[in-house]
Each structure stands twice: as C-alpha cells, then as structure tokens.
Amino acid sequence: MISTDNEMAKLKITQVRSVIGRLENQKRTIEALGLGRPNHFVFQNDTPQSRGMIRKVAHLVKVEEVAE
C-alpha cells in the first residue's frame, strides 16, 4: 500500500513464538525483520519486501498496521 504523498504505511510486527526448532531460513527471516525474542516488536515500512518476509514467518509473528 503505497501512498502518493511520500508517506508510507507502517507495520508493527510482534514476535509471538520462539524460533527454537524452526528451519534455518525462518530463523534468518526473523533476524532480518529485526526480531529475535518472543514479545518483542519492531516497526517496518509496508513494502512488498517486508510483506514477503512476514508471509514466510506468519505463524511466528503478529502484524498490525499503524497510522503515522
């Protein structure tokens, strides 16, 4: 969702499950998102790249769209 006035939507991504026992690519995706421990969160721009990473680890994270 890209706005025309240079304002990008933000996503609040919260890790809700641990990466222990998960596949290596899922661990790396969590790390690439800036997460690492359950109940920690980060804010990311809503881009196709971040949406793709979220899709790979959707079972480990909770995503909320925030207005800024």
Backbone bond lengths (Angstrom), bond angles and torsions (degrees), N, CA, C in turn:
res aa  C-N    CA-C-N  psi(-1)  N-CA   C-N-CA  omega(-1)  CA-C   N-CA-C  phi
1 M - - - 1.447 - - 1.514 108.16 -
2 I 1.311 117.18 98.80 1.454 121.92 -176.23 1.518 109.18 -107.93
3 S 1.328 116.08 126.75 1.455 121.35 178.18 1.518 109.65 -85.43
4 T 1.317 116.34 159.06 1.458 120.45 -179.36 1.521 112.60 -88.02
5 D 1.322 118.93 -13.45 1.464 121.31 -175.32 1.526 112.79 -101.90
6 N 1.333 116.74 37.72 1.471 122.69 176.27 1.525 113.84 60.84
7 E 1.311 117.40 20.98 1.454 121.24 -179.42 1.523 108.41 -116.69
8 M 1.342 116.78 116.11 1.457 120.88 -178.98 1.518 110.30 -96.53
9 A 1.317 115.19 145.37 1.450 119.66 174.42 1.529 108.52 -69.64
10 K 1.317 116.05 150.16 1.457 121.38 179.59 1.519 109.11 -112.35
11 L 1.327 114.50 148.94 1.458 121.47 175.89 1.512 108.90 -117.62
12 K 1.324 116.43 135.54 1.454 121.55 171.45 1.520 106.09 -98.33
13 I 1.337 116.46 115.61 1.454 121.72 -176.79 1.519 107.94 -109.89
14 T 1.320 117.04 119.54 1.463 122.89 -178.60 1.519 108.64 -114.80
15 Q 1.334 116.12 127.74 1.467 120.12 175.93 1.524 108.01 -79.84
16 V 1.324 117.45 124.20 1.460 121.28 -177.14 1.527 113.01 -111.32
17 R 1.334 116.96 -13.94 1.465 120.49 178.96 1.507 109.73 -130.87
18 S 1.332 115.94 154.02 1.457 122.11 -179.80 1.528 111.03 -76.64
19 V 1.339 115.77 158.13 1.461 120.72 177.66 1.526 111.73 -95.53
20 I 1.317 117.36 3.72 1.468 120.34 178.73 1.528 108.96 -63.50
21 G 1.318 116.02 127.54 1.461 121.63 179.32 1.516 114.33 81.61
22 R 1.325 117.83 6.91 1.467 121.62 179.85 1.522 110.12 -92.64
23 L 1.306 116.40 166.06 1.452 121.93 178.13 1.526 110.37 -65.47
24 E 1.316 116.00 152.14 1.468 121.33 -177.44 1.526 112.07 -60.18
25 N 1.340 117.76 -38.30 1.465 118.60 -179.78 1.525 112.01 -67.27
26 Q 1.327 117.90 -29.56 1.461 120.93 176.06 1.527 110.44 -71.30
27 K 1.320 116.90 -39.30 1.471 120.67 177.00 1.524 110.52 -62.25
28 R 1.327 116.70 -43.02 1.466 121.12 -179.85 1.522 111.66 -67.71
29 T 1.322 116.87 -35.07 1.461 120.55 178.40 1.517 110.71 -66.97
30 I 1.325 117.02 -42.53 1.470 121.20 176.20 1.524 109.80 -59.47
31 E 1.319 116.83 -43.88 1.466 121.44 179.02 1.532 110.94 -64.81
32 A 1.333 117.21 -39.92 1.466 121.30 179.57 1.529 111.69 -65.98
33 L 1.323 116.53 -29.49 1.461 120.50 176.76 1.523 111.94 -76.00
34 G 1.322 116.98 -12.14 1.460 120.57 -179.99 1.511 113.35 93.30
35 L 1.323 116.06 15.39 1.466 121.11 179.71 1.520 109.42 -104.60
36 G 1.315 117.51 -179.20 1.455 119.91 178.53 1.506 113.47 179.97
37 R 1.342 116.12 -24.41 1.458 119.57 -179.60 1.526 109.33 -132.90
38 P 1.305 117.63 146.68 1.468 119.85 178.04 1.523 111.97 -58.59
39 N 1.312 115.68 146.82 1.470 125.93 179.18 1.519 113.99 72.04
40 H 1.320 118.95 8.82 1.457 121.68 171.60 1.522 107.85 -95.44
41 F 1.333 115.65 151.74 1.457 119.00 -178.11 1.518 110.99 -136.52
42 V 1.326 114.98 159.02 1.457 122.81 175.70 1.522 108.11 -138.24
43 F 1.326 115.26 159.05 1.459 121.58 172.74 1.518 107.77 -107.05
44 Q 1.326 116.29 129.74 1.462 122.59 179.82 1.523 108.43 -128.32
45 N 1.327 116.28 151.53 1.462 119.99 171.85 1.522 109.06 -68.42
46 D 1.318 115.54 147.07 1.464 121.07 179.68 1.523 108.64 -83.12
47 T 1.333 115.94 91.25 1.462 122.12 179.38 1.520 109.12 -121.30
48 P 1.312 117.94 162.26 1.467 119.97 176.33 1.534 111.97 -59.04
49 Q 1.338 117.11 -33.19 1.462 120.44 179.90 1.523 111.08 -66.95
50 S 1.334 117.29 -45.99 1.463 118.81 179.65 1.523 111.23 -69.24
51 R 1.331 117.80 -35.08 1.473 120.53 176.72 1.525 111.12 -63.73
52 G 1.325 117.30 -37.72 1.462 120.97 177.70 1.511 112.16 -65.13
53 M 1.346 116.46 -41.93 1.466 119.59 177.65 1.521 110.94 -65.21
54 I 1.328 116.67 -40.08 1.464 120.82 178.61 1.519 110.32 -62.38
55 R 1.325 117.35 -39.80 1.461 121.12 179.83 1.526 111.64 -61.60
56 K 1.346 117.15 -35.58 1.468 121.05 -179.60 1.531 112.33 -67.62
57 V 1.339 116.80 -28.69 1.469 120.39 -176.62 1.527 111.22 -124.00
58 A 1.317 116.23 31.66 1.467 121.38 -176.52 1.526 112.58 -58.35
59 H 1.333 117.08 -29.04 1.458 121.15 -179.58 1.528 112.27 -78.25
60 L 1.334 117.60 -7.39 1.467 121.96 -178.79 1.525 113.16 -110.08
61 V 1.330 117.55 -11.00 1.460 120.53 -173.97 1.526 111.74 -130.29
62 K 1.333 114.38 162.52 1.462 122.56 172.50 1.523 105.95 -121.43
63 V 1.326 116.96 135.26 1.466 121.74 -175.13 1.524 109.59 -121.12
64 E 1.345 114.92 132.59 1.457 121.52 175.77 1.519 107.80 -128.91
65 E 1.324 116.87 140.82 1.454 121.01 174.92 1.529 107.77 -90.62
66 V 1.325 116.38 130.22 1.459 120.92 -178.99 1.517 108.96 -118.51
67 A 1.324 115.26 146.77 1.461 120.88 177.85 1.511 109.60 -93.37
68 E 1.328 115.55 132.90 1.478 119.72 177.43 1.486 110.42 -135.58
